[in-house]
């Protein structure tokens, strides 16, 4: 169940971060509410994950996948297309998360 909670935390963080840009410095009500709801849900569900997974592993997955998803959302919604170095960096992040999931003994909790 901890991976379901982690997925919810990641999606909530992506929603909050995406809304952060749309909030225009917290001057737009609906995006501002989405920021607070998104981050609140993200941290709540991440706290549930931390009951079973180690902090470092949880944060690495949460932050890494969040970076990749926020970049994809930014490309679609804000036309902020990542360049080649950004794409390579994200590929390395995904590779790092895959290595952790496949080979780390901390993931077998």
Secondary structure in CASP SS format (residue, H / E / C, confidence):
PFRMAT SS
TARGET T0000
AUTHOR 0000-0000-0000
METHOD secondary structure of the structure
MODEL  1
X C 1.00
X H 1.00
X H 1.00
X H 1.00
X H 1.00
X H 1.00
X H 1.00
X H 1.00
X H 1.00
X H 1.00
X H 1.00
X H 1.00
X H 1.00
X H 1.00
X H 1.00
X H 1.00
X H 1.00
X H 1.00
X H 1.00
X H 1.00
X H 1.00
X H 1.00
X C 1.00
X C 1.00
X C 1.00
X C 1.00
X C 1.00
X C 1.00
X H 1.00
X H 1.00
X H 1.00
X H 1.00
X H 1.00
X H 1.00
X H 1.00
X H 1.00
X H 1.00
X H 1.00
X H 1.00
X H 1.00
X H 1.00
X H 1.00
X H 1.00
X H 1.00
X H 1.00
X H 1.00
X H 1.00
X H 1.00
X H 1.00
X C 1.00
X C 1.00
X C 1.00
X C 1.00
X C 1.00
X H 1.00
X H 1.00
X H 1.00
X H 1.00
X H 1.00
X H 1.00
X H 1.00
X H 1.00
X H 1.00
X H 1.00
X H 1.00
X H 1.00
X H 1.00
X H 1.00
X H 1.00
X H 1.00
X H 1.00
X H 1.00
X H 1.00
X H 1.00
X H 1.00
X H 1.00
X H 1.00
X C 1.00
X C 1.00
X C 1.00
X C 1.00
X C 1.00
X C 1.00
X H 1.00
X H 1.00
X H 1.00
X H 1.00
X H 1.00
X H 1.00
X H 1.00
X H 1.00
X H 1.00
X H 1.00
X H 1.00
X H 1.00
X H 1.00
X H 1.00
X H 1.00
X H 1.00
X H 1.00
X H 1.00
X H 1.00
X H 1.00
X C 1.00
X H 1.00
X H 1.00
X H 1.00
X C 1.00
X C 1.00
END
